[in-house]
Amino acid sequence: MSPLPPPPAARASSIAIAALVVGIAAFVLGLVPVLGILIALAGIILGILAMTKPGAKVLPVIGMVLSGIAVLANIGAIIFVLTLAPSALPSDYQSPTASDDSESVELSLSESSTPCFSFDAPEEFIPNQSSDDDALCFATREGWGERSDDGTITYTGVGAVWDQVLVEPVRVTTSDTMAPDGEVDTMVDYLETNYFPDLGEIISLREPVTLDGQVGNITYLDSSAETTVTKATIVVKSPEPYDTANGPVQFFLVTFVIDDDRGDEIIDAAVSSWSWK
């Protein structure tokens, strides 16, 4: 009588194979918080189901072991993120969203000076004018650089002009025709019709502002340029006329064209530092 053939080796069930595959995935992703532990739990459940089915038990056991290791690794990763990682931050670190009252980065300023006045503007703004214009009491500070797709401006001193602070003196012979009574409000009335419409749509016309003791008016405008965030012009009269090569001047127009979110800060810096000579 010929010997009986050996019994066929037990085959792994599809659930056992799935338990192994999921266990390997859980092991690989074990350090990923939450995701790793969810995959590991799925691997353990598949392994338990596979153990209740006929067939080889090696694959589901391996899958469950790998899933168990993934669970432990994931719990360790979560504990590290919640308790240990914050200690690696500087002791004076404060989250940007920790306080609604947090202030923006302080401006770095430098002085612009003419024979008539001086004021502070961002130091990256170039004083782009000649000495002759200085003597006439003009002031031009411009922010040159490149603008990225997200609107961030990098000031390089070359490229395009994105920001400008411009101070223009008005000769007394001209201001006498615009405001015969010499009042700032009368000058603003004239500019409302004959000057401001060329700059943009008026948003706010009569907001008082004081430059070194002299009360003026600031007008905010909606610029036609899409990139401009803040556009405003201050009308102010100096305490006394200044003699220049073009004749005496006393009214001044201070215009701000700012293409980032610092417009109000730049205006405040110029106003608070303004000094008549």
C-alpha positions in Angstrom: 0.0 0.0 0.0 1.4 3.4 -1.0 1.8 6.0 1.8 -0.9 8.7 2.0 0.1 12.1 0.7 0.9 14.8 3.3 -2.0 17.1 4.1 -2.0 20.4 2.1 -0.5 23.4 3.9 -3.0 25.8 5.3 -3.5 28.8 3.1 -3.7 32.3 4.4 -7.1 33.8 4.0 -7.7 37.2 2.3 -8.4 38.7 5.7 -5.0 37.5 7.0 -3.3 39.1 4.0 -5.2 42.3 4.6 -4.2 42.3 8.3 -0.5 42.0 7.2 -0.7 44.7 4.6 -2.5 47.1 7.0 -0.1 46.3 9.7 2.9 47.1 7.5 1.2 50.4 6.5 0.5 51.2 10.2 4.2 50.5 11.0 5.4 52.8 8.3 3.0 55.6 9.3 3.3 55.0 13.1 4.8 58.4 13.9 2.1 60.3 12.1 -0.3 61.5 14.9 -3.9 60.2 14.7 -3.6 58.8 11.2 -1.0 56.2 12.3 -3.1 55.0 15.2 -6.3 54.7 13.1 -4.5 52.5 10.6 -3.0 50.4 13.4 -6.4 49.8 15.0 -7.7 48.7 11.7 -4.8 46.3 11.4 -5.4 44.8 14.8 -9.1 44.3 14.1 -8.3 42.6 10.8 -5.8 40.4 12.6 -8.3 39.3 15.2 -10.9 38.5 12.5 -8.3 36.5 10.6 -7.4 34.4 13.7 -11.0 33.2 13.9 -10.9 32.0 10.3 -9.4 28.7 9.0 -6.0 29.1 7.5 -2.5 30.1 8.3 -2.1 32.3 11.4 1.4 33.6 10.8 0.4 36.6 8.6 -2.3 38.0 10.9 0.0 37.6 13.9 2.7 39.6 12.1 0.2 42.2 11.1 -1.1 42.6 14.7 2.5 42.9 16.0 3.3 45.6 13.5 0.0 47.4 14.3 0.7 47.1 18.0 4.2 48.7 17.6 2.5 51.5 15.5 0.0 52.2 18.3 2.8 52.6 20.8 4.9 54.8 18.4 1.8 56.9 17.7 1.0 57.5 21.3 4.6 58.5 21.9 4.5 61.0 19.0 1.3 62.5 20.3 2.8 62.9 23.8 5.9 64.5 22.3 3.8 67.0 20.3 1.6 68.0 23.2 4.2 68.1 26.0 7.7 68.1 24.8 7.8 70.2 21.6 6.6 73.5 23.2 9.6 73.4 25.5 11.9 73.6 22.5 10.6 77.1 21.8 12.4 80.2 23.2 11.2 81.3 26.6 10.0 84.6 25.3 8.1 83.1 22.3 4.6 84.3 21.9 2.2 82.9 19.3 1.1 85.4 16.7 -2.5 84.6 17.6 -2.0 84.6 21.4 -3.3 88.1 21.7 -5.6 90.2 19.6 -3.8 93.3 20.9 -0.3 92.2 19.6 1.4 95.0 17.8 3.0 94.8 14.3 6.8 95.0 13.9 8.0 98.5 14.7 9.0 100.7 11.8 12.7 101.5 11.3 12.8 105.2 10.5 15.2 107.8 9.2 14.8 111.5 9.0 14.1 113.6 5.9 15.1 117.2 6.3 14.7 120.4 4.3 15.2 124.1 5.2 11.5 124.3 6.0 10.7 121.0 7.9 11.9 117.5 8.9 10.0 114.3 9.4 10.6 110.5 9.8 9.9 107.9 7.1 10.8 104.2 6.8 14.6 103.9 6.3 14.1 101.7 3.3 12.4 104.6 1.4 15.0 106.3 -0.7 15.3 110.2 -0.6 15.0 110.4 -4.4 15.5 114.1 -5.2 18.2 116.6 -6.0 19.8 119.1 -3.6 18.0 121.9 -5.5 14.7 120.3 -4.6 15.8 120.1 -1.0 16.5 123.8 -1.0 13.0 124.5 -2.4 11.5 122.5 0.5 10.4 119.5 -1.6 10.7 116.1 0.0 10.4 112.8 -1.9 10.9 109.4 -0.2 10.3 106.3 -2.3 10.2 102.6 -1.7 11.9 100.8 -4.6 11.9 97.0 -4.9 10.1 93.9 -6.2 6.6 92.7 -5.3 5.9 89.0 -5.0 2.7 87.2 -6.1 1.4 87.3 -2.5 1.8 91.1 -2.3 5.0 91.1 -0.2 7.3 93.9 -1.2 11.1 93.4 -0.9 12.9 96.7 -0.9 16.0 96.5 -2.9 16.6 100.1 -4.0 16.0 99.2 -7.6 13.0 98.0 -9.7 9.6 99.6 -9.4 8.4 102.3 -7.0 5.8 100.8 -4.7 5.6 103.4 -2.0 6.0 107.2 -1.9 5.9 110.0 0.6 5.9 113.3 -1.2 5.9 116.8 0.3 5.1 119.7 -2.1 5.3 123.3 -1.1 2.8 125.8 -2.5 4.1 129.3 -3.4 2.3 132.1 -1.7 1.5 133.7 -5.0 -0.4 130.4 -5.9 -2.0 129.7 -2.5 -3.3 133.3 -2.4 -5.5 132.5 -5.4 -6.5 129.1 -4.0 -7.3 130.3 -0.5 -7.5 134.1 -0.4 -8.3 134.1 3.3 -5.2 132.0 4.0 -7.3 129.3 5.8 -6.6 125.6 5.5 -10.3 124.8 5.2 -10.5 127.1 2.2 -7.5 125.5 0.6 -9.1 122.0 1.1 -12.3 123.4 -0.5 -10.3 124.4 -3.6 -8.4 121.1 -3.8 -11.6 119.1 -3.4 -12.7 120.3 -6.8 -9.4 121.0 -8.6 -6.8 118.5 -7.3 -8.1 115.5 -5.3 -10.3 114.1 -8.2 -7.1 113.6 -10.2 -5.6 111.5 -7.4 -8.6 109.2 -6.8 -12.1 109.0 -5.3 -12.4 110.9 -2.0 -13.1 108.5 0.9 -12.8 111.0 3.8 -12.2 114.7 3.3 -12.0 116.6 6.6 -10.1 114.8 9.3 -8.0 117.1 11.5 -4.4 116.4 12.0 -1.7 118.4 13.7 1.9 118.8 12.4 4.2 120.3 15.1 1.4 122.5 16.5 -0.1 123.5 13.1 -3.6 122.1 12.5 -4.2 120.7 9.0 -6.6 118.4 7.2 -6.0 114.8 6.0 -7.9 113.5 3.0 -8.1 109.7 2.3 -8.5 108.6 -1.3 -9.4 105.4 -3.1 -6.6 105.1 -5.6 -7.2 103.8 -9.1 -4.1 101.7 -8.8 -5.1 98.2 -7.6 -1.9 97.7 -5.7 -2.3 100.8 -3.6 -3.6 100.1 0.0 -3.4 103.6 1.5 -3.5 106.9 -0.3 -3.9 110.2 1.6 -2.9 113.9 1.4 -2.4 116.2 4.3 -2.9 120.0 3.8 -1.1 122.1 6.3 0.1 125.7 6.7 3.5 126.5 8.3 3.6 129.1 11.2 5.5 131.6 8.9 6.4 131.7 5.2 9.7 130.3 4.1 11.8 132.1 1.5 13.0 129.8 -1.4 14.5 130.4 -4.8 11.0 130.0 -6.3 9.5 132.6 -3.9 8.0 132.3 -0.4 6.0 129.2 0.5 3.7 128.5 3.4 1.1 125.8 2.4 2.3 122.2 2.1 0.7 119.1 0.6 2.0 115.9 2.1 0.9 112.9 0.1 1.3 109.2 1.0 0.9 106.4 -1.5 1.6 103.1 0.2 1.2 99.6 -1.4 1.4 97.5 1.8 -0.5 97.3 5.1 1.7 99.9 6.9 0.0 103.0 5.6 -1.4 104.2 8.9 1.8 103.5 10.7 3.8 105.5 8.1 1.4 108.4 8.3 1.5 108.4 12.1 5.3 108.3 12.1 5.5 111.3 9.8 2.9 113.3 11.7 4.3 112.6 15.1 7.9 113.4 14.1 7.1 116.5 12.0 9.1 119.6 13.0 9.1 123.1 11.4 12.5 124.8 11.0 
